[in-house]
């Protein structure tokens, strides 16, 4: 088998080293750029939280000549306001009639009074999204993930067609500008539509930065970047959210504070180059060489006079597989890539559903919402570091199986429904497993997908993840009727994902595949292939099938 240019990219560029100034600069800039994605994805925890509330009195909120809301405060209201937050007692001519047994109730015809203990305003208190309108809260959250689903699907194709760098910066601007426009929302409908656009920009920017950095780094630097750089940047952004929210109690100004840092990353256009792997795959050899030579200058190492030899380039120009334009259908084109894609879709749905389910549920856990959110983010950060320490010490499928199965603590919470502290501890312990799995699948599937369809492959997986994220707000909404039901669903999905994860091939200490023919077999097929000493795979790629098993 000939050594093609793209196939030996790591070897050709090995003279750059692993951690020169160029690689460190790329890792730092792209990692910091993921911080807005970290808090934009879960800012709904504070923007859409439902404060305590009760019906506003029809008597102009007055009683005995005193302004009721201002005089007595939220927590000092009498029971005459109603048996729950969605109804009130019908007012009689005098206040003693209720005590005499007149308990007729009516809907909150004059709106609600919302507590300002935690927030000065949320979208719930601004547009009265409670009682009959409560469904609008999970719907607006799900619509954010609908945007993320659309972004995951189209950004991969755009990135593979037009380049990683343009898509990365365009989606960064989209996420920032949309958040600022969302601040001016005059209705729930406008807010929800803009939420969709913000979701589109958030996930597209996150995936584009992941692929852009991964394709410019060597194997060891790539794993460090994804776990200690990219994921930690996301985690630190998540940890900043409760800090922002604690000092900024209004949802509009909170969105402003979250959006403005995005403009700081636009000047990075001058420092971050296009992916040389993508340039080579498109046949733009001179531009790819220019990127590598600039990297050599930054690292102060001599570059060969000719980096990519003519023989390396001929394979790119002449091979049918490399000169064609790839589409999403190519993810189903061969047996190997089809298996990887199908398994990836199922695993990503499960992991994302549980991850966002636990992250968005911070406001429903016992205790302080700001502290709960910070603890959840801190767990993510610690887990990312721990995963980086373990990732080269265990096979990839085994590590994914273990972290996914770790979420069984969510099911054990079923036995402590009346013990809020124990329930919360088990939920946070389950968060350890899902956080590890969520960051690890980005490493794993980046290594499984070949360069020619990598961004589209990760885009499909990320699209599947958004389906799980779209579902999770409604699962949490079901918790109003059965607090334990969402956790049973999360735990069951985790068991199923853990089972199928063991079918994936191990990519530890492997080169990134570049062509579809280099895609690894799933493990069951691999064992059959190795068990037969005769050729179990016929055709021109038989040797490749054994090598990449």
VENMOTA-V324751 format. One record per backbone hydrogen bond with DSSP energy under -0.5 kcal/mol. NH is the residue of the N-H (numbers start at 0). CO is the residue of the C=O. E is the energy in kcal/mol with one decimal. If there is no record, write none. Layout:
# VENMOTA-V324751
nh->[NH	NH]
co->[CO	CO]
e->[E	E]
This chain:
# VENMOTA-V324751
nh->[3	4	7	8	11	12	13	15	16	23	24	25	26	27	28	29	30	31	32	33	33	34	37	38	39	40	42	44	45	46	47	48	50	53	55	59	60	61	62	65	67	67	68	70	71	72	72	75	76	80	81	86	87	88	89	96	99	100	101	102	105	107	108	110	112	113	114	119	120	122	125	126	127	128	129	132	133	135	136	137	138	139	140	141	142	143	144	145	146	147	148	149	150	151	152	153	154	155	156	157	158	159	160	161	162	166	167	168	169	170	171	172	173	174	175	176	177	178	179	180	181	182	183	184	190	191	192	193	194	195	196	197	198	199	200	201	202	203	204	205	206	207	208	209	210	211	212	213	214	215	216	216	221	222	223	224	225	226	227	228	228	229	230	232	233	234	235	236	237	238	239	240	240	241	242	243	244	245	246	247	248	250	253	254	255	256	257	258	259	260	261	262	263	264	265	267	268	269	270	271	272	278	279	280	281	282	283	284	287	288	289	290	291	292	293	294	295	296	297	298	299	299	300	308	312	313	314	315	316	317	318	322	323	325	329	330	331	332	333	337	338	339	340	341	342	343	344	345	346	347	348	349	350	351	352	353	354	355	356	357	358	359	360	361	362	363	364	364	371	372	373	374	375	376	377	378	379	380	381	382	383	384	385	386	387	388	389	390	392	398	399	400	401	402	403	404	405	406	407	408	409	410	411	412	413	414	415	416	418	422	423	424	425	426	427	428	429	430	431	431	432	433	434	435	436	437	438	439	440	441	442	443	444	445	446	447	448	450	451	452	453	453	456	457	458	459	460	461	462	463	464	465	466	467	468	469	470	471	472	473	474	475	476	477	478	478	479	480	481	484	485	487	488	489	490	491	492	493	494	495	496	497	498	499	500	501	501	502	503	509	512	517	518	520	522	525	526	527	528	529	530	531	532	535	541	544	545	546	547	548]
co->[1	311	3	5	7	8	10	12	13	19	20	21	22	23	24	25	26	27	28	29	30	31	33	34	35	36	38	41	42	42	43	45	48	112	110	57	56	58	65	62	60	65	60	66	67	67	68	72	73	77	78	83	105	79	103	93	95	97	96	100	87	85	106	107	53	111	51	248	248	46	121	122	123	123	127	129	130	132	133	133	134	135	136	137	138	139	140	141	142	143	144	145	146	147	148	149	150	151	152	153	154	155	156	157	158	162	163	164	165	166	167	168	169	170	171	172	173	174	175	176	177	178	180	181	186	187	188	189	190	191	192	193	194	195	196	197	198	199	200	201	202	203	204	205	206	207	208	209	210	212	212	213	217	218	219	220	221	222	223	223	224	224	225	228	229	230	231	232	233	234	235	236	237	237	238	239	240	241	242	243	246	120	249	250	251	252	253	254	255	256	258	259	260	261	262	264	265	266	267	267	270	274	275	276	277	279	278	282	283	284	285	286	287	288	289	290	291	292	293	294	295	296	295	306	308	309	310	311	312	313	314	318	319	323	326	327	328	329	329	333	334	335	336	337	338	339	340	341	342	343	344	345	346	347	348	349	350	351	352	353	354	355	356	358	359	360	360	361	367	368	369	370	371	372	373	374	375	376	377	378	379	380	381	382	383	384	385	386	389	394	395	396	397	398	399	400	401	403	404	405	406	407	407	408	410	411	412	413	415	418	419	420	421	422	423	424	425	426	427	428	428	429	430	431	432	433	434	435	436	437	438	439	440	441	442	443	444	512	513	449	449	450	452	453	454	455	456	457	458	459	460	461	462	463	464	465	466	467	468	470	470	471	472	473	474	475	476	477	477	481	481	483	484	485	486	487	488	489	490	491	492	493	494	495	496	497	498	499	500	506	446	514	515	547	502	521	522	523	524	525	526	527	530	533	538	540	541	542	543	545]
e->[-1.0	-1.1	-1.6	-1.6	-2.7	-2.2	-1.1	-1.9	-1.7	-2.5	-2.5	-2.4	-2.6	-2.6	-2.6	-2.3	-1.9	-2.5	-1.6	-0.5	-1.2	-1.6	-1.6	-1.5	-2.6	-1.4	-0.9	-2.1	-1.4	-2.4	-2.2	-0.6	-0.7	-1.7	-2.4	-0.5	-0.5	-1.7	-1.9	-1.8	-2.3	-0.6	-0.6	-3.1	-2.1	-0.7	-0.7	-0.7	-1.0	-1.5	-1.7	-1.0	-2.5	-1.0	-2.6	-1.2	-1.2	-1.5	-1.9	-1.4	-2.6	-0.6	-2.0	-1.2	-3.1	-0.5	-3.1	-1.0	-1.2	-2.3	-2.1	-1.9	-0.6	-1.7	-1.6	-2.3	-1.7	-1.6	-1.5	-0.7	-1.6	-2.2	-1.8	-2.9	-2.2	-1.1	-1.3	-1.7	-2.0	-1.8	-2.3	-2.5	-2.8	-2.6	-1.8	-2.7	-2.5	-0.8	-0.8	-2.5	-2.8	-2.1	-1.7	-3.5	-1.4	-1.1	-2.3	-2.2	-2.4	-2.4	-1.4	-2.1	-2.4	-2.4	-1.9	-2.9	-2.3	-1.5	-1.6	-2.3	-2.4	-1.0	-1.5	-1.8	-2.1	-2.5	-2.3	-2.1	-1.9	-1.6	-1.5	-2.4	-2.1	-2.0	-2.1	-2.4	-2.0	-1.4	-2.1	-1.9	-2.5	-2.2	-2.1	-1.6	-2.5	-2.5	-2.0	-2.2	-2.2	-1.1	-0.5	-0.8	-2.7	-2.0	-1.8	-2.5	-2.4	-2.2	-2.2	-0.9	-0.9	-4.2	-2.0	-2.7	-1.8	-2.6	-3.1	-2.0	-2.1	-2.3	-1.6	-0.9	-0.7	-0.6	-0.7	-2.6	-3.0	-1.9	-1.3	-2.0	-0.6	-1.3	-1.8	-1.8	-1.8	-2.5	-1.8	-1.9	-2.3	-0.6	-1.9	-1.7	-1.2	-1.1	-0.9	-1.5	-1.9	-1.5	-1.5	-2.4	-0.6	-2.1	-2.3	-2.3	-1.6	-1.6	-2.8	-1.6	-1.8	-2.6	-2.1	-1.9	-2.1	-2.7	-2.2	-2.1	-2.2	-2.1	-2.4	-2.3	-0.9	-0.5	-2.2	-0.7	-1.8	-2.1	-1.1	-0.8	-2.1	-2.2	-2.1	-1.8	-1.0	-0.5	-1.6	-1.6	-1.8	-0.9	-0.5	-2.0	-1.9	-2.2	-2.2	-2.4	-2.5	-2.3	-2.3	-1.8	-2.4	-2.7	-1.9	-1.9	-2.6	-2.4	-2.1	-2.0	-2.7	-2.6	-1.5	-2.4	-2.2	-2.8	-0.7	-1.1	-0.6	-1.6	-0.7	-0.9	-2.7	-2.2	-2.0	-2.7	-2.3	-2.1	-2.8	-2.4	-1.6	-2.1	-2.4	-2.6	-2.3	-1.7	-2.4	-2.9	-1.9	-1.8	-1.5	-1.8	-2.0	-2.3	-2.3	-2.5	-2.5	-2.3	-2.2	-2.4	-1.4	-1.2	-2.0	-1.4	-2.1	-0.9	-1.6	-1.0	-2.2	-1.7	-1.8	-0.6	-1.3	-2.9	-2.3	-2.4	-2.5	-2.0	-2.2	-2.2	-2.4	-1.4	-0.9	-0.7	-1.0	-2.0	-2.4	-1.9	-2.4	-2.4	-1.9	-2.1	-2.2	-0.5	-1.0	-2.8	-2.4	-1.1	-1.6	-1.2	-1.9	-1.3	-1.8	-1.5	-0.6	-0.9	-3.2	-3.0	-1.8	-2.4	-2.2	-2.9	-2.3	-2.3	-2.3	-1.9	-1.3	-1.6	-2.1	-2.7	-1.7	-1.7	-0.8	-1.0	-1.5	-2.5	-1.8	-1.6	-0.6	-0.9	-1.6	-1.8	-1.9	-0.8	-0.6	-1.8	-2.1	-2.5	-2.5	-2.3	-2.4	-1.7	-1.9	-1.9	-2.2	-2.4	-1.9	-1.9	-1.6	-0.7	-0.8	-1.6	-1.2	-1.8	-0.7	-1.7	-1.5	-0.5	-3.6	-1.9	-2.4	-1.6	-2.3	-2.6	-1.7	-1.2	-0.7	-0.8	-1.5	-2.4	-1.7	-2.3	-2.4	-1.2]
